[in-house]
Amino acid sequence: NPDAQESRGLGDVYKRQEYDKKYQAAISCLDEFDDVKRPDGGFYIWLKLRCDDQAFAKLLYEQESVLSLPGSYLGKNIGDINPGEGFLRLAVVHDVDTINKAFTAVNRTMQSLN
């Protein structure tokens, strides 16, 4: 059905525009972090931390009530190396206002460690 295909296509464009806004909001809050980029796919931002990822995720939750996932929880050890260690994964799925609040809290938490 061509109408259904066109409708899905417009929906995809709308979703992409909404995620463009969400990623733009998230990234604009993160001036404490270097080289933050939107991923090519997915709904997450991976932040490179200057501290232990598990400790940071715990502190972020305790101080700001923001849930995140330490990268070391997602990486598989290869020898003594965990490729996710030192990273934090944050979802970019909520409304823009919530994203602004949460990512500002992430930035504030990193500032508190400096």
Buried (B, 14 or more C-beta within 10 A) or exposed (E): EEEEEEEEEEEEEEEEEEBEEBBEBBBBBBEBBEEBEBEEEEEBBBBEBEEBBBEBBEBBEEEBEBEBBBBBEBBEEEEEEBEBBBBBBBBBEEEBEEBBBBBBBBBBBBEEEE
